[in-house]
Amino acid sequence: MKPDFSRRGFVGAGVAAATLAPHAQALAGEQLRRTVRAAPSTVQLAPNDAPLTKIWAYGGATPVTELRYKRGDWLSATLANDLPQDTTIHWHGLRLPNAMDGVPGLTQSAVAPGQTFDYGFDLTDAGTYWYHSHLKGWEQVARGLNGPLIIEETNPPDVDRDLTLVIDDWRLDAEAQIEDSFGHLHDWAHAGRIGNWVTTNGDVEFKQTVRRGERLRLRLINAANARIFSLSLRGMVGVVAALDGQPLVAPEPVERVSLTPAQRVDLIVDVTADDEALVISHERDGTYSLAAFPVSGAVTPRVDPVASLEQNNVPPLGALSSATTTRLVMEGGAMGSLAEARLGDEKLSLRQLAQRGKVWAFNGRVDPPEAPLVSAGRGQTVIINIVNDTRWPHAMHLHGHHFRRLGADGAPGPLRDTTLVAPGDRANIAFVADNPGAWLLHCHMLEHSAAGMSTWIEVA
């Protein structure tokens, strides 16, 4: 039975709208160690006449505490695990020491209930990032264990407001509780766990008054397990300034923006509406507001164009003709052609794999193998040729690095850490392996990753 909390409660009946609550607590550039407590909590996720929703969260609330620092700061945080499960924190998109990456079994041990783990590293790159659980993420992230991590530039752009919008979807039942259907093989073999209740920063129908002529920086983060958002603006005009935390060399006009799970985009926009400006989500059954900005009053609009953001020190690609190149073929899923694959030392049929909750493979292997997909020397340029031989899209995320997707003509695109590979499509990604360690490469449709779509690279 589906819940019916309000006229706007569901994708298909309308998507709830919100933006960053003014009272969200920012931890701004402090050098003190912070405790990030992962614990069960209850929040008013659905409208006020619905029951409180039981979630898991950092700090007990949604939106969770935004971690905000300056480029060059030291992040010092203790994860305190008050959950009934083991957990870790992955600092998504950051180029950080391998031991701080938060991947259990690869970079650290899982943090047991009642235990703690200390994270600490330099924040070398400015940009919009986020942090989330990386153990049973298909459940823990869906229950709310994620939050924004903002690293401000040394010289930030001149804007009137800097707003973070964490877009997420939740699968709720008739009692406004998170539906306990985690591990459902249908989700894992198809598009992943798609929620029926969409929020921005955990709020619904949030409205923040702005003035015509104001310049806003909107930092959009897709924290959903599997939903791809297609977004546009109404009553605002501006540019895309950064993707996945990395500034574009030249800002580009905002048109339709696609955000796959884990991706981020920074928009710098001027309010042009007389009555209300909106961030619009385009769904199969219509378009809905995700963030509303009623207009009251006006300021003199800026006439100066938006300048490029401060660039991060990501090393340039070496000669692609001499790059180390490897191939990654995605296989499996519903309506796929995968007949068998290796799981550890065993070669199993698809039926046998499905009995173990595994339905996807990379290069005929399920889950990270003992040997890396590629081993590279430090400073070496690497190209991974990704082939999606499945009927479903996949959001591929590389840890510890940023890559450029090569165009059909071989020209490098903008820096990213997550890219969408459509069914039947190919994606060639190139990066400089400058960060030593063992780094995960996986699909960020979290059910797909759990069901087999993970591998790793090694940087000497």
N, C-alpha and C positions, 0 to 999 in steps of 0.2 A: 504493500500500500504506500503510495506517495504522500508526503506531507503537503499541506496547503496553508503555509503560514501567512501569505499575503498575496495580493494581486501581482506582485513583482518577484515572488519567491523563487522562481525556477527558470532555468534555461528552457525555453519552450513556452513559458508563460511570462517571461520578463526576467532581466538580470538585475540584481541589486547593485546600487551605486554607492561609492564612498571614496574618500581620499584620506590623506594622512591626518589623523586627529591632532588638533593643536596641543593637546596635553601629553602626546607621546614623549617619553623621556629620552633625550639624546645624551649619550655619554661622549662628551666632546673633548677629544684629544688629551685625555688625562693619562698620566704615566702610571697611575696606581693599578694594582691588580684588581680586576673585577671578577665577581662570581657570576657565572651564567648558569642558572639553576634550571634544569629540565625536570618538570614535575607535572602531575595531573592538575587540572584546574577546571573551573566552570565559567563560562562567559555567555553574554547575551548575543549569540551569533545570529539567531533569527530575530524577527521583530519583537517588541516588548511584550506582546500578548502571548508569545510562545514560551515554552519552558527554556531554562538555561541549558546550554549544550556543554557536555563534558568533553574537554579537549586535553591535549598535552601541549605544553608551551614552555618557552624560556621566560622565566620571570612571572609565570602564572596568568598572562593576559594575552589577548590579541586585539590590536596590534601589539607585538612584542616590543620590548625596548630596542630602539634603533641605536646601533653602535656607530658613532660618528667620530672620526679622527681627522688629522691633517696628514698629508703626505710627509713621510719622514718620521712620523710617530712610531712608538713601539706599542704593539698590541700585547697586553698581558691579561689573560683571562683564565679563570679556573672553572672548568665544567664540573658541576656538582650534579650527580645523577640521583634524582628522587623518583625515577620511573620504576615500574615493575619489570623492565627489560634492560639489558645492556644497551649502551649507546655510545656515540662519538659525535664530534662536530667537524664537518668539512667546511672550510672557508672558501666558498665557491668563487673561482675566477682569479684567486690571488697566486702570484708567483712567490712562493714561500719555501722554507726548508722542508724537505721531504718528510721529516719526522713530525711535522705539524699539520700534515694534510688531512688527517682524520679518517683514513681508510682502514678499518679493522682487518687484520691479517696481512696487510701489505705495508702500512707505515706505522701502525701502533696496535696495541692490544685493545680490545673492547673495554669500556668502562662499566663495571658491574654496578647494580643497584647499591646505593649507599657509598659508592667510591667517588673519587675525584681524579681529574687529570688537568695538568697545567699546560696551557698553550702560551707561547710567546715568540714574537717575530717582528722584524721591521716591516713597516708598511711602505714599500718602495713605489707603488703605483697608485696614483689618484684614480678615482672612478666610482662607479656604482656596482657594488658586489652584494652578496648575501651569504648567510651561514645557515646550515641545516644539518640534520642528522644524516649520517652515512652508514647506519646499521639498521636493517629492515626499514629502509627509507620509504618503501612502498606503503608501509603502515605509519611509521613515525612522522614522516613529512605530511602525510594526509591527515594526521591527527593534530597538526599545527606546529611541529617543531621546525620552524624556520623564522628568519628575521633579516632585516636589511643591515648591511654593513656599508657605510658611506665614508669614503676617504676624500677629503676636500683637497683641491689644488692649492699649491703655494700661493698662487694668484687666481682666485676664483673669478668666473665671469660676473659682470655687473648685471644682477637680476634683482627684482623686488621680492621674490619668494623662491625658496628652494624646497620643493615638495617631493617626497618619496611615495610612490603608489605601488604597493605589493598586491598584485592581482592573484587570486587563488580561487579554486573551486572545492566544494565540500560535498560529500555524498551523505545526505541526512535522511533519516526515516520520519515516520509520522509524528514522533514525539520530539523532533528537533535534535535527535542524537545522531552521532556519526555512525553510519551503517556499518555493521561489523561483518563485511563481506571481503575482508582482506585475504589475499591468496586465491581468489576465485579464478579458476583456470580460464574461463571465458574472457575475463578482462586481460589476463596475462597474454593470451594468444591473439587478441584483437588489438584495439587501440590503446589499451591500458585503462586505469581506473578514472573514468570521467565523472565528475561530480554533477549534482543537480542544483547546486546553490552557489552562486558566484559572488564573491565579495572583493572589495579593495581595502586592504589593511584591516580585515576582519569586521568591517562596519557595513551597514546597509543604509542606502539613501542618505549618505552624507552630503551636505552642501556647505561650501565655504565661499563666503562673499569676497569678490575681487572688484577691482576698478577697471573700467575700460582704459586701455593704454598701458596697463601693467605688463611687465616682462616676467615670465615665470620659467623656472627650470623644473621640468617634470621628469623624475627618475622612475621609470616603469620597470618592474621586476615581475616575471612570470614564475610564481612559486607552485603552480599546479603540478600534480603528478604527470598528467598526460595531455591536458587540453592545450591546443594551439589557439592563440588569440589573434584575431585580425582587427586592428584598431585604426581609427581615424579621429580627426578633430573637427569640432564645430564651434564657430565663434572664436577661434584662435588661429593664427598663422605663425609659421616659424620654420625651424630647421631641426634635423637630426644632427646632434653634436657628437654623440659617442654611441658605440655598440659594445655591449658586454664590458663596459668600463673603459674601453680604449677609444680615445678621441679620433674622430675622422680628421684627415689632413685638411679637408675643406668641408664645412657643414653643408648638408644637402637639404633641399626643401622637403617638408613633411608632406607625404601623400598617404598611402595606406601602409601601415606598419604591421609586420607579422612578428609575433613573439612566440617562439616555441618554448616548451618547458625549460627553465633555467636561464633563458636569455634575458638581457636587459637592454634598454634604450634610453638615452638622455635626450630629451627634447628641450629646446629653448624657444619659447613662443610668446607672442604678444597678443593680449586680449583685444579682440576687435568687436565682440558682441555688444549690443546695447542692453540685452536682457539676461542672457545666460550663455556661458561657454560650457562645452561638454567634451569628455573623452568617450568615444563611441566604440562599442564592441559589435562586430559584424558576425552574426551567427547564422546557421542554416535557415532558421525560421524568422529572421528579421534582425533589426539593429536595436541595441539597447545602450543606455547610458551607464558607464562605469564610474564616472566622476563628474559632478555638476558644480559649476562655479557661477552662482548668480552674480550679476553685475550691479553694483550700486556706486554711483559717482564715477569720476574719470580723472585721469592724470594726463599730462602732456605726453603723447606717445613718443618713444624713441625713434629717431630716424637713422641711427647708426646701425649698420649690419652686424650680425652676430659674428664675432671673431672665433677662430679655431681655439679649442681648449688647449691647455698646457699638455704637451705630449709626454708620454711615459717612455722610459728608456728601454724599449723592447728592441732586441738586436735585429738588424735588417737581414733578410734572407741572403744566403750565399747563392752561388751559381746553381740554378735548378738543373742544369745539364749534368752536374756532377753530384747531385744530391743522392743520399741513400734512399732507395725507394722500396716500398713494400705494398702488398695488396691485402685488403680486408673485404671479404665477401659476406654480406648479411644473408642469413638463410632462416627459414622456418616460419612459424606463425600460422594462423588460420589461412586456409586456401593457398598455402605455400607448397613448395616442391621438396622440402626436406624429408628424406626417408630415414636417415640414420645420422648419428654424430657421436663423437667421442666425449665422454664425461669422465675425467680422470684417466684411468687406464682401461676403461671399458668402452667398447663400441656398442651402442644401444640403438634400437629402432625408435622411431618417433613415438610409438605407443609406450614403450618402456620409459622413454624420457619424460613423457607427459605424466606417467605415474609418479615421477619424482619432482613434478612441478617445473620441468624444463621443456621449453618448446621453441627456443631460438638458438642459433649458433653463429659463430664467427669462424670462417674458414674450416667448417666441419667440426668445430670444437665448442663445447658448452662450458661456460664459466671460464675465469682466467686460467690458462694452462700454466704448467711449471716454467716453460720457456717464454720469454717476452715476444710480443709480435715483432719488435725490432729492437736491436741494441745499437746505440749511437754513442760516439765519442762526444765529449763536451765541445760545443761550438759547431757541431756538424749540422748541416741542413738536411731535413728529413721530409720526404713526400710519402703520404699514405693515400693510395688509390682505393677509395671506398665504393663498393658496388652494392646497391640495395636490390637483392634478388628476392624481395618479399612483396606482399600486397599492402604493406603498411608503412607510414612515414616513421622515421627514427631521428631523434635529436642527439647527435653525437657530441659528447663532451670529453675534452682532454684536460687532465689535471696538470697543474704546475706550469703551464705554458699557454701562450696565445699563438694561434695559427692564422694563416691566410688561405682562403679558399680560392683555388685557381679557376679562372674563367675558361670558356671554351677555347679561347685563343692563348691560354696559358698565362694571362696577366693576373697577378695577385690581387685579390680583393682586400677589403678592410680586415683589420685584426679582430678575431673573435675567439671565444673558448668553447662555444657550442654552435653547431650548424645543423640545419634540417636537411635530411636526405630523403627525397620523395620516393614513393614506390617505383621501382624500375629505373631509378636515376643513378647517377654516379657523382661523386664529389672527390676531387683531389685536394687535399689539404697539405700545406707546407709550413714548416716551422723550424726554428733554430733550437736544437736540443741543448740549451744552456743551463739547465737546472738539474744537478745530479740527483739520482735516485730512481726508485721504481714508481712509475706514475700510471694511474688507472686511465683507461680509455673505454667509455661505455655509452650506451644509449641512456639518455636522461628521461625517457618515458620509463618511470621507475619500475613498473611491472616487467617491462621488457628486459631491463638490466637484471632483475632478480631471476628471471626465467632463462638466463643464459647469455645475454648480450653484454659481456664484459671481457676485456683483455687488458694488457698492460705493456708499457714501453720501458726500456731501461736506458738511462743516461749515465755514462761512466763519469 
